[in-house]
């Protein structure tokens, strides 16, 4: 859902005095900050709006931001009361969609966060590790490369390496790849991660060997195999985010299926011509 932060105008941010509120020893979310007719604006509304502000507003001192937020909420309520009963069909439809989207996301977020507990992640990691250890171990490679744009440049690089210059030194000086800072080191990777031509060159090397120049869609490479090993189960912290995401996605899917199974859902659009989506004039009053 698009955050309804609207705008904090320069005039609002220039306000330096908060509206007078009833003194309380311990304000809470229900504390009333302002009234617009019968509508009450609470501290909860102000706190929620602050959480929705773009980052550039978060560095504004609270002494300036608080009264500006209160003024913003007052202005919003004035405009809301003026327009709420006079929305066009298009506006009402958009509002319905935004409310539906917000509440749907809130429901899914609660389910997902509850599902991805430390216990659930630990159990998922145990299952992941068990599956990882099944079958033949996969090979991982630690390689470095030097990447340049042209064949002429790679021939110069090859000549420098043949002349005895250290691979990492040449990589730092000549390579146009982001790995140049680390001497061309690409870290450990498994099969299927690199593009085929690059992977084929790596797999033909023994540790310490350097490949002849190879061409890919990225340019010209010379590859050095640093080492190879049987793939190891990555530590939990390396895969925690992936496991948590999968748990949350599965929990969300299961929750929606549970709600659907318990509800009477009738999809009346299956026989409609999809081109009807182009008839935007239907929203016109």
N, C-alpha and C positions, 0 to 999 in steps of 0.2 A: 504494500500500500504506500502511496506517496505520502510522505510526512507533511502534515498540514501546519507547517511552521509559518507559512505566508511570509510576511516581511516584518523586520524590526526597523522601523523608519528611523532616519537620523533624528527626527524630532522626538521620537519616543526615547531614543538612547540619550538624548540631551537632558531628559528629566532627571532631577537629582534628589527629589524628595518623594518618599513613598506616600501612598494614600494613608490617611489615618485609619488605623484598625483598632479594634477593641483590645486592650491590653490583656495578655494571658501569660501566665507563668510558664506554660509548656505548650506552645502552639503545635498543632498536629495537622494532618492532611485536610481535616474538615474545617479548620479555622477559616473564617470568612474574611477575605481581603477587600472585597468590594461588592456592591450591589448595583445592578442595572435593572430598574423596575423590580420585578419579582425574582429575577435570576440572581443567584449568588455565585461569585467567583471565589474559589477557595485556594488555600495554600497548595493543595494537591494539584489543582490546575496549573499553578505557577511552576511547581516542581516538574510536572510532566512536560510543560512547554520547554523548560530549560534543557531537559534531556533530549529534546528534538532539535535543538538549535544546531546550525552548522558549526564546525570546529572554530571558525574565526571568532565566534562570539564567546567562546568559553574562556578566553583570556581577558574578557572585559571584567573589571572588578564588580563584585556583587553589589557594592554601594550604588553603582550605575545601572547594573543589569536588572536588579530586583524591581525598582520602580518602573523601568522600561517594560519589563514583562507584564507587570500589573496593568500599565496603560495599554499595552498591546491586547491583553485579554478583554479589557473594557471596550476597546474599539471593535474587536471581533464580535463581542456580544451585541453591541449596538447594531452592527451590520447584519448579524445573524437574525436579530429580531425584526429588522427592516425587511429582510428578504425571505425568511424561512417559509412563509406562507404564500410566496409568489414565485416559486421556482418553476422554470420551464420543464417540459417533459424530459428533455435532454439532461438538464441539471439534476432532476430527481433521480433519473436512471444512474447517472454518474455517482451521486451520493449513495444510492443503494449499493452500488458495486463497491464503493470504498468502504462502507460500513461492513459489508459482507466479507470483503477481503481482510480487513483489519481483524475482525473477530475470528475468522478462519485461521489466520496466521497466529493469533494469540493461542488458540486451542492447540494447534500443531506444535507450537513452541513449548507449551507446557508438557505435552506428551513426550516430545523428543528429549527435552532436558531431563525429565524424570527417568527416561529409559537408559540414558547414557551415564549410569552411575559407575563409580569406580569398580564395584563388584561385577557389573555387566561387562565393562571393558576388560577386566582381568580374565573373565571367562571366555570372552571372544578372542583374547590373545592366546590363551591356552589352546583353543581350538585351531587358531591360525598356525601356531607353532607345531601342533601335531600334524596338520595337513602339510605344512612346509617340509617336514621330515620324511614324508612318504615318497616312495619311488627313488629313482636314481638322482643323486645330487646334481644340481645345475652348476655350471662353471661361471664364475665371475671374473672380470678382467679389470685390471688397473692399468690404464694407458694414458699417454700424453700425446699431444699432436701439435704441429705447427701448421697454421692455415694462412694461405696468402691468396691473392686474387688471380694471378696469372701463372701460366706454365713457365715463363721466363723467370719469375720470382722464385718459384719452387726449385728451379734448377740452381739458382744462386744459393738457396738455403741448403740444398743437398751438397753443394760444393763446400760450404762452410762446415757442415757436419763431417764430411769426408776429410776435411783439413784438421779435424780434431777439436773444434769448438764444442763446448758442452751443450747438450740438447736444450736444457732449461734456459741457458743463457741466450741462445738463438731464438727460442720461443718468446722470451720476454721482449726481445728487440724487434722481432719480425712478424710475429703472429698477429692477425687481426681479430682473433677469437677472444672472448672474455676470459678464457683460461690462461691467457698470456701472463697475467700477474703471478700465477702459481707455476710458471715454467711450462705451461701447456698441460698440466696434470688435470685429467678429467675425472679423477676419483674412480671408485669401483662401480661397475655396471654389469648387468646380466645380458644374456642373449635376447635379441629383439628390441633392445633399447635404442641402439644406434642405427643409422641408415645402412642398408645392406652392403654397399661397397666398402664403407668404413669398417663395418663389423667383419667382413670377409678378410680384410687386410690384417685386422687385429688377431683373428683366429689362426692365421698362418704363422704368426711370430712366436718365438720363444722369449722368455723374460730377458730383457736387455737388448733385444734385437730392434732394428729400425727398418721400417718398410721403405720401398721405393716410392716415388711420388704417385699419388692416386688422385683422381678427379671426382668430385661429387657436385651436386647442385649448389653447394656453398662455396666452392672454389677448389684450390689444390692443397692437398695435405701430405705431410710426412708424419707417420705414426711410430711411436716407440712403445712397446709393451713393457710395462714396469714389472708386473707380476700377475699371476692367476691363482685362483683358489676355488675350492668347493664353496658354494653359496652357504652363508650362515643365516640362521634366523635373526632378523634385525631385532634390536632391543625394543622393549615396549614403548619407550618414549619416542622412538622414530616412527612408529605406526599408530600411536595413540589417536592422533587426529583422524586418520583414515578409518580406524575401527569405530571411533565415536560417531563419525559421520554415517557409516553404514548402519550402525545400531539405530541412530536417529531416523534415518530414511525408512528402515524396515518397520520401526515402531509407528511412524506416521502412516505408512501404507496400511498396516494392520488396523490402526485406529479408524481410518476412513472406511475400510472394508467392514469393520464392526458396526459403524454407524449406518452404513448403507444397508447392511443385512437387517438391522433393527427398524429401519424406516420404510415407509411406503414411497418409493421413488418411481415416477412415471416420466419417461423421456418422450415428449411429444414431437421432437424435432427431427426424428430419424428419417422421415419421408420428405422433409422440406428441401427445396433447392438451395444449396449453400451460397449461391450467388446473391441471395437475399441480404447478405452482410453488406453488400454495396449500396443498399437503399437507405442511405443515411437520412434522407428527407423524412423517413417515418418518425424520426425523433422531433420533427418540427411540430409545434403546437398549431 
